[in-house]
Structure formats: C-alpha cells, structure tokens
C-alpha cells in the first residue's frame, strides 16, 4: 500500500508541475514569442526551397 501511495504522490506532483509550466507558457504567450524568434531562420530556409511554379 505504501508503494502505491508513493507512486500516486509522484504522479500527482509531476502532473502539477506540468500544469504550472503549461499555464505559464499560456499566460506569458511564450509559444508565439518563440515562434517569432525563430521565424527569420525558418523563412530563410523555406525561401531557398525550389518550388514547382506550374498551375
């Protein structure tokens, strides 16, 4: 029984930590800030790709 409660406690702590981290990302809009930071690199990469211009 003690092992089960210990595992359950660890799982609850991990879930709470993940919730706090994802909540912080949501509140501070960190996903879009990261996207804006790497967008110039992505744009350079995708501008170099040859495309088929036939319609």
N, C-alpha and C positions, 0 to 999 in steps of 0.2 A: 504494500500500500504506500509506503514511504517513497519508493522509486516512482510510482505513478504520479504522486503529488509533486515530486521534484521535476519530473518531465513536464507536467502540466504547467508548473510555475515558469519553467524556462520558455515554453512555447508562448505563454501569455506575455512574458517580458519581451520576447522577440517581436511579437505582433504589435505591442505598444510602441516599441522603438520604430518599427517600420511605419506605423501610423503617424507618429510625430514627424518623421523625416518627410514623408509624402505630404503631410499637411504644411510643413514649412516650404516645400517646393511650390505648392499651390498658392499659399499666401503671398510669397515673395516673387511669384511668376518666374522662377528660376529656369524652367524648361525653355521658355521663349527667350530669356536672356542668353542662355547657352546657344540656342539656335541662331540668334542674331550675331553672336561672337564667331561662330564657325561658318556663317553664311558666305562670306567672301571667299573662303577656301573652297567651299562646295561649288560656288559659282564659277571659279577658275577651272575647276575640274570638269564640270559639265559643259562649259563653253568650249573646251578642247575636243569634245567627242564629235566625230563626224556623224552627220545625220543624213538620212535619205530625204531629199527635197521634193520627191515626186508625189504628186497628189492624185 
